[in-house]
Amino acid sequence: MTLYLVKRLELVIRALLDDVLRPLGLTTLQYTALSVLQNKGALSSAQLARRSFLRPQTMHEMVLTLEKRGLITRGPGASNRRVLLASLTQSGSDLLATCAPAVQELEDELLADLSPGQRETFREGLEHGISALAAVSEVRRS
């Protein structure tokens, strides 16, 4: 039942994010990838796919699209020059800043009826669920 509720929440969030991001020329998946790069720094397509919860093939196509739009740039990594690392450009950072108010408004609406303590508990529960299932995923991939 909990997984069903989480999935329903994800679907509602995704639909609402798509609606607010569409006028800005982004999909929710593209926004997520750009946000990951903003928070984590330069990443390979494989790393970005894992952190964005996408298949590597899907991420490869998205990276090419974002690069063509000038939102990210790719270059060789310092430790392995054969691996191209994606980085957020200034244009990508500016676009995320433009998206921030609309995304924040959705988050505010999600949390509006919760007390500060309930908001913290909600976030902690989500973070715990992500960590627990990420560990399960790692074990199953090994």
C-alpha positions in Angstrom: 0.0 0.0 0.0 2.8 2.4 0.8 4.6 1.9 -2.5 1.2 2.4 -4.3 0.8 5.8 -2.5 4.4 6.8 -3.3 3.8 6.0 -7.0 0.5 7.9 -7.0 2.3 10.9 -5.5 5.1 10.6 -8.1 2.6 10.6 -10.9 0.7 13.7 -9.6 4.0 15.5 -9.1 5.2 14.5 -12.6 2.1 15.7 -14.3 2.1 19.1 -12.4 5.8 19.6 -13.0 5.4 18.8 -16.7 2.7 21.5 -16.8 4.8 24.2 -15.1 8.0 23.3 -17.0 6.6 22.9 -20.5 6.3 26.7 -21.0 10.0 26.9 -20.1 11.0 24.3 -22.7 11.8 21.5 -20.2 10.4 18.1 -19.3 10.4 16.9 -15.8 13.1 14.4 -16.7 15.3 17.1 -18.2 14.7 19.3 -15.2 15.7 16.4 -12.9 18.9 15.8 -14.8 19.9 19.5 -14.8 19.1 19.6 -11.0 21.3 16.6 -10.4 24.2 18.2 -12.2 23.7 21.5 -10.3 23.8 19.6 -7.0 26.4 16.9 -7.7 28.7 18.6 -10.3 30.2 17.0 -13.4 29.0 13.4 -14.0 29.2 10.7 -16.6 26.0 9.8 -18.5 25.9 6.6 -16.6 26.2 8.3 -13.2 23.6 10.9 -14.3 21.3 8.1 -15.4 21.5 6.4 -12.0 21.0 9.6 -10.0 18.0 10.6 -12.3 16.5 7.1 -12.2 16.7 6.6 -16.0 18.2 3.9 -18.2 21.6 4.7 -19.6 20.2 4.7 -23.2 17.5 7.2 -22.3 20.0 9.4 -20.5 22.4 9.3 -23.5 19.6 10.7 -25.8 18.7 13.4 -23.2 22.3 14.4 -22.7 22.7 15.0 -26.4 19.5 17.1 -26.4 20.6 19.2 -23.5 24.0 19.6 -25.0 22.6 20.8 -28.3 20.5 23.3 -26.4 23.6 24.6 -24.6 22.3 23.7 -21.2 25.1 21.3 -20.5 28.6 20.7 -21.8 30.6 17.5 -21.9 34.3 17.0 -21.7 36.9 14.4 -20.7 37.2 13.6 -17.0 40.5 14.2 -15.2 40.9 10.7 -14.0 39.7 8.9 -17.1 39.9 11.0 -20.3 37.8 8.4 -22.2 34.8 9.2 -20.0 32.9 12.3 -20.9 31.6 14.3 -18.0 28.5 16.4 -18.3 28.4 19.8 -16.6 25.8 22.4 -16.2 26.4 25.6 -18.3 25.5 29.1 -17.3 22.5 28.8 -19.5 21.5 25.6 -17.8 21.9 27.2 -14.4 19.9 30.3 -15.5 17.1 28.1 -16.7 17.0 26.2 -13.4 16.8 29.6 -11.6 13.9 30.5 -13.9 12.1 27.2 -13.0 12.7 27.6 -9.3 9.7 29.7 -8.3 7.2 27.4 -10.1 8.8 24.3 -8.6 8.9 25.8 -5.2 5.2 26.7 -5.5 4.3 23.1 -6.1 6.4 22.0 -3.1 4.7 24.6 -1.0 1.3 23.3 -2.1 2.3 19.7 -1.3 3.4 20.7 2.2 0.9 23.5 2.9 -1.2 21.6 5.5 1.7 20.1 7.3 3.3 21.6 10.4 7.1 22.2 10.3 7.6 19.0 12.3 5.4 17.0 9.9 7.3 18.4 7.0 10.6 17.2 8.4 9.2 13.8 9.3 7.8 13.5 5.7 11.2 14.4 4.2 13.0 12.0 6.5 10.6 9.2 5.6 11.2 9.8 1.9 15.0 10.0 2.3 14.9 6.8 4.4 12.8 5.0 1.7 15.2 6.1 -1.0 18.3 5.0 0.9 16.7 1.6 1.8 15.7 0.8 -1.7 18.9 2.1 -3.2 20.8 -0.4 -1.1 18.4 -3.2 -2.3 19.0 -2.1 -5.9 22.8 -2.1 -5.4 22.7 -5.6 -4.0 20.6 -6.9 -6.9 22.9 -5.3 -9.5 26.0 -7.0 -8.0 
